[in-house]
């Protein structure tokens, strides 16, 4: 690492150098692992949450994933424009916490939509006005619905349950991690017929640690996304595959000298009796035993055991 000091602008305009560990800890540059499967989860959330919002409001809802970033917890919370709501939730299987932030535009849009408003762009209430109990209750309902949808989007990674514990109006009371801790943040925009805003789901990297290895994968198949038609076609074609079935009359160990000396008319005696069941093989894999006989002038066998069920004693 270079010894060149990191310089910050002081209040009086002069540069204040910072060196060593302090400079590293307070730097805004964040080195983090990319989590491809977390991006898949966040994108899947768009479809699920949009459907839930349409069912809840009966409005034309547009949900977009604006960005997925990694930030320090303290920096993110300090940059939230107030007034806003902060939903502290628990990821129950992991005994960890996350935060959902909802901006004022989305708060008033949700309230207007759920109370029967006609939609369209509306001016926000005057600055400094606090949220009422009814507004907090309505937003809490939507936040819990969003958490349920986010948990559904997470199902292919791991089964989780996300429960809203409380709603706060100040970031100080939603401090679930140290300010320097790094967190993943997914920010969504919601448009409800001209009204709406943004909300963000923040998950500290410590919360994601139990499924970190799965989130690092570049691809994971979805149960819901499998092409059943293609799978059924493959199964049908496999069942129609022609295979060679061998019936082994018997086996005998012989010296190589005797094998090389075999000629027409020689007789090889086997240990099997005429009534013994013969081994049936396919590709060298024993399938069972069968008795040999004749049917319609052809040699035939009758199975003495079920396929792959073992041999009779």
C-alpha positions as CSV (number, residue, x, y, z in Angstrom):
1,X,0.0,0.0,0.0
2,X,1.3,3.5,-0.9
3,X,2.3,5.8,2.0
4,X,0.7,8.7,0.2
5,X,-1.7,10.2,2.7
6,X,-5.4,10.4,2.0
7,X,-6.5,14.1,2.1
8,X,-9.9,15.4,3.1
9,X,-11.2,18.9,2.8
10,X,-11.4,20.6,6.1
11,X,-13.9,23.2,7.1
12,X,-11.5,26.1,6.4
13,X,-10.8,24.7,2.9
14,X,-7.4,23.3,3.7
15,X,-6.5,19.6,3.1
16,X,-6.2,17.5,6.3
17,X,-4.0,14.4,5.7
18,X,-4.9,11.1,7.2
19,X,-2.5,8.2,7.2
20,X,-2.2,4.5,8.1
21,X,-5.0,2.5,9.6
22,X,-7.3,5.5,10.2
23,X,-7.2,6.4,6.5
24,X,-8.1,2.8,5.5
25,X,-10.9,2.5,8.0
26,X,-12.5,5.9,7.1
27,X,-12.0,5.6,3.4
28,X,-15.2,5.5,1.3
29,X,-13.7,2.9,-1.0
30,X,-15.4,-0.5,-0.3
31,X,-13.9,-3.8,-1.4
32,X,-16.5,-6.5,-1.5
33,X,-17.2,-9.8,-3.1
34,X,-19.7,-9.8,-5.9
35,X,-22.7,-11.9,-5.1
36,X,-24.3,-12.9,-8.4
37,X,-27.1,-14.9,-6.9
38,X,-28.1,-12.0,-4.7
39,X,-28.6,-10.0,-7.8
40,X,-30.9,-12.8,-9.1
41,X,-32.9,-12.7,-5.9
42,X,-33.3,-8.9,-6.1
43,X,-34.4,-9.1,-9.7
44,X,-36.9,-11.8,-8.9
45,X,-38.3,-9.6,-6.2
46,X,-39.4,-7.1,-8.8
47,X,-41.9,-9.5,-10.4
48,X,-43.2,-10.9,-7.1
49,X,-43.7,-7.5,-5.4
50,X,-45.3,-5.9,-8.4
51,X,-47.9,-8.7,-8.4
52,X,-48.6,-8.3,-4.7
53,X,-49.0,-4.5,-5.0
54,X,-51.4,-4.9,-7.9
55,X,-53.5,-7.3,-5.9
56,X,-53.4,-4.9,-2.9
57,X,-54.2,-1.7,-4.6
58,X,-55.9,-2.7,-7.8
59,X,-53.8,0.0,-9.5
60,X,-51.4,-0.2,-12.4
61,X,-48.1,-0.8,-10.5
62,X,-44.6,-0.4,-12.0
63,X,-41.7,-1.7,-9.9
64,X,-38.0,-1.4,-11.0
65,X,-34.8,-2.4,-9.5
66,X,-32.7,0.8,-9.6
67,X,-29.4,-0.5,-8.2
68,X,-27.6,-3.0,-6.0
69,X,-24.7,-1.5,-4.1
70,X,-22.4,-2.2,-1.2
71,X,-22.1,0.6,1.3
72,X,-21.0,1.2,4.9
73,X,-24.0,1.0,7.2
74,X,-23.4,4.4,8.7
75,X,-22.9,6.2,5.4
76,X,-26.1,4.8,4.0
77,X,-28.2,5.7,7.0
78,X,-26.8,9.2,7.2
79,X,-27.7,9.9,3.6
80,X,-31.4,8.9,3.9
81,X,-33.5,12.0,3.2
82,X,-36.0,12.7,6.0
83,X,-38.8,12.3,6.7
84,X,-38.7,8.6,6.0
85,X,-39.6,5.3,7.7
86,X,-37.2,2.6,8.8
87,X,-38.5,-0.9,9.1
88,X,-36.3,-3.1,11.3
89,X,-36.8,-6.8,10.5
90,X,-35.4,-10.1,11.6
91,X,-34.2,-12.9,9.4
92,X,-35.4,-15.6,11.7
93,X,-33.4,-18.7,10.6
94,X,-30.1,-16.7,10.8
95,X,-31.0,-14.7,13.9
96,X,-29.8,-11.5,12.1
97,X,-31.4,-8.2,11.2
98,X,-31.9,-6.0,8.2
99,X,-33.6,-2.6,7.5
100,X,-36.1,-1.5,4.9
101,X,-36.1,2.3,4.3
102,X,-39.2,4.0,2.7
103,X,-39.0,7.5,1.4
104,X,-41.7,10.1,1.9
105,X,-42.9,10.0,-1.6
106,X,-43.7,6.3,-1.4
107,X,-45.1,6.6,2.1
108,X,-47.7,9.1,1.0
109,X,-48.3,7.2,-2.3
110,X,-49.1,4.0,-0.3
111,X,-51.4,5.9,2.0
112,X,-53.2,7.6,-0.9
113,X,-53.6,4.3,-2.8
114,X,-54.9,2.3,0.2
115,X,-57.3,5.0,1.2
116,X,-58.9,5.2,-2.2
117,X,-57.1,8.1,-3.8
118,X,-57.4,8.8,-7.5
119,X,-53.8,8.8,-8.2
120,X,-51.8,11.4,-10.1
121,X,-48.9,13.5,-8.9
122,X,-49.5,15.1,-5.5
123,X,-47.5,17.6,-3.5
124,X,-46.0,16.2,-0.3
125,X,-47.1,17.5,3.1
126,X,-45.1,20.3,4.6
127,X,-41.6,19.6,5.9
128,X,-41.5,18.7,9.6
129,X,-44.9,17.1,9.7
130,X,-44.7,13.7,11.5
131,X,-46.4,10.6,10.3
132,X,-49.7,9.6,11.9
133,X,-50.5,6.2,13.4
134,X,-52.7,5.3,10.5
135,X,-50.0,6.2,8.0
136,X,-47.4,4.1,10.0
137,X,-49.9,1.2,10.1
138,X,-50.5,1.2,6.4
139,X,-46.9,1.4,5.5
140,X,-46.0,-1.3,8.0
141,X,-48.5,-3.6,6.2
142,X,-46.8,-3.0,2.8
143,X,-43.3,-3.4,4.3
144,X,-44.2,-6.8,5.7
145,X,-45.7,-7.8,2.4
146,X,-42.4,-6.7,0.7
147,X,-40.4,-8.8,3.2
148,X,-42.6,-11.8,2.5
149,X,-42.0,-11.4,-1.2
150,X,-38.3,-10.9,-0.6
151,X,-38.3,-14.2,1.4
152,X,-40.1,-15.9,-1.5
153,X,-37.5,-14.6,-3.9
154,X,-34.8,-16.1,-1.6
155,X,-36.4,-19.6,-1.6
156,X,-34.1,-21.0,-4.3
157,X,-31.1,-20.0,-2.2
158,X,-32.4,-20.9,1.3
159,X,-35.7,-21.0,3.1
160,X,-36.0,-17.8,5.2
161,X,-38.7,-15.9,7.1
162,X,-38.4,-12.2,7.4
163,X,-40.5,-10.6,10.1
164,X,-41.0,-6.9,10.7
165,X,-40.2,-6.1,14.3
166,X,-40.8,-2.3,14.4
167,X,-41.1,0.9,12.4
168,X,-38.9,3.8,13.3
169,X,-38.8,7.5,12.1
170,X,-35.2,8.2,12.9
171,X,-32.1,6.3,11.6
172,X,-30.6,6.4,15.1
173,X,-33.3,3.9,16.3
174,X,-32.7,1.6,13.4
175,X,-29.0,1.0,14.1
176,X,-28.7,-2.8,13.6
177,X,-25.0,-2.7,12.8
178,X,-21.8,-0.8,13.5
179,X,-21.4,2.3,11.2
180,X,-18.3,0.8,9.6
181,X,-20.0,-2.5,8.8
182,X,-20.5,-3.2,5.1
183,X,-24.0,-4.0,3.8
184,X,-25.7,-4.9,0.6
185,X,-28.5,-2.5,-0.5
186,X,-31.1,-3.1,-3.1
187,X,-33.1,0.0,-4.1
188,X,-36.4,-0.2,-5.8
189,X,-38.7,2.4,-7.4
190,X,-42.5,2.0,-7.2
191,X,-44.9,4.0,-9.5
192,X,-48.6,3.8,-8.7
193,X,-50.3,5.7,-11.5
194,X,-48.2,8.8,-11.1
195,X,-47.5,8.6,-7.3
196,X,-44.8,6.7,-5.6
197,X,-41.2,6.8,-4.5
198,X,-38.4,4.4,-3.6
199,X,-37.6,1.9,-0.9
200,X,-34.4,0.0,-0.1
201,X,-33.7,-3.3,1.5
202,X,-30.4,-3.3,3.5
203,X,-28.8,-6.6,4.6
204,X,-25.4,-6.5,6.4
205,X,-22.9,-8.9,5.0
206,X,-22.8,-10.5,8.4
207,X,-26.5,-11.3,7.9
208,X,-25.8,-13.0,4.6
209,X,-22.8,-15.0,5.9
210,X,-24.8,-18.3,6.4
211,X,-25.6,-18.4,2.6
212,X,-22.5,-16.6,1.3
213,X,-21.2,-19.7,-0.6
214,X,-24.5,-20.0,-2.4
215,X,-24.7,-16.3,-3.2
216,X,-21.2,-16.5,-4.8
217,X,-22.5,-19.0,-7.4
218,X,-23.0,-17.7,-10.9
219,X,-26.1,-19.8,-11.6
220,X,-28.6,-21.8,-9.7
221,X,-31.6,-23.5,-11.4
222,X,-35.1,-22.6,-10.4
223,X,-37.7,-25.2,-9.8
224,X,-40.3,-22.9,-11.1
225,X,-38.2,-22.2,-14.2
226,X,-37.7,-25.8,-15.4
227,X,-39.0,-26.6,-18.9
228,X,-41.2,-29.6,-18.2
229,X,-41.9,-30.2,-21.9
230,X,-38.2,-30.6,-22.6
231,X,-37.7,-32.8,-19.6
232,X,-40.6,-35.1,-20.6
233,X,-39.3,-35.3,-24.1
234,X,-35.8,-36.3,-22.9
235,X,-37.4,-39.0,-20.7
236,X,-39.4,-40.3,-23.6
237,X,-36.4,-40.5,-25.9
238,X,-34.4,-42.3,-23.2
239,X,-37.1,-44.9,-22.7
240,X,-37.0,-45.5,-26.5
241,X,-33.3,-46.1,-26.6
242,X,-32.2,-49.5,-27.9
243,X,-30.0,-51.4,-25.5
244,X,-28.3,-54.8,-25.8
245,X,-29.3,-57.4,-23.2
246,X,-26.9,-60.4,-22.7
247,X,-27.8,-63.8,-21.3
248,X,-24.8,-65.5,-19.8
249,X,-24.9,-69.3,-20.0
250,X,-22.0,-69.6,-17.6
251,X,-18.4,-68.7,-16.8
252,X,-15.3,-70.8,-16.5
253,X,-11.7,-70.0,-15.7
254,X,-9.3,-71.5,-18.3
255,X,-5.6,-71.2,-18.9
256,X,-4.7,-69.0,-21.8
257,X,-2.9,-72.0,-23.4
258,X,-6.2,-74.0,-23.5
259,X,-8.2,-71.0,-24.8
260,X,-5.7,-70.5,-27.7
261,X,-6.0,-74.2,-28.5
262,X,-9.8,-74.3,-28.9
263,X,-11.0,-75.7,-32.2
264,X,-14.3,-76.7,-33.8
265,X,-15.9,-79.6,-32.0
266,X,-14.3,-79.0,-28.6
267,X,-16.6,-79.1,-25.6
268,X,-16.5,-76.7,-22.7
269,X,-18.2,-77.9,-19.5
270,X,-19.9,-75.3,-17.3
271,X,-20.8,-75.6,-13.7
272,X,-24.5,-74.7,-14.4
273,X,-27.1,-77.4,-14.6
274,X,-29.8,-77.2,-17.4
275,X,-32.5,-76.0,-14.9
276,X,-30.4,-73.3,-13.3
277,X,-31.4,-69.6,-13.9
278,X,-29.0,-67.7,-16.1
279,X,-27.6,-64.3,-15.4
280,X,-29.0,-61.4,-17.5
281,X,-26.7,-58.4,-18.1
282,X,-27.0,-55.0,-19.8
283,X,-23.8,-53.1,-20.5
284,X,-22.0,-55.3,-18.0
285,X,-24.6,-54.4,-15.3
286,X,-26.4,-57.5,-13.8
287,X,-30.2,-57.1,-14.1
288,X,-31.3,-60.4,-12.7
289,X,-31.7,-64.1,-13.6
290,X,-33.8,-65.9,-16.1
291,X,-34.6,-69.5,-17.3
292,X,-33.9,-70.4,-20.9
293,X,-36.4,-72.1,-23.1
294,X,-38.1,-72.0,-26.5
295,X,-41.0,-70.0,-27.9
296,X,-42.2,-69.9,-31.5
297,X,-39.1,-71.9,-32.7
298,X,-36.9,-69.2,-31.1
299,X,-34.7,-69.4,-28.0
300,X,-36.4,-67.4,-25.2
301,X,-35.9,-66.6,-21.6
302,X,-38.4,-66.1,-18.7
303,X,-37.3,-63.8,-16.0
304,X,-36.9,-65.5,-12.6
305,X,-36.4,-62.2,-10.7
306,X,-37.5,-58.6,-11.1
307,X,-35.1,-56.2,-12.7
308,X,-32.6,-54.8,-10.2
309,X,-34.3,-56.6,-7.4
310,X,-31.4,-59.0,-6.7
311,X,-30.9,-62.7,-7.4
312,X,-32.9,-65.6,-6.0
313,X,-31.1,-67.5,-3.3
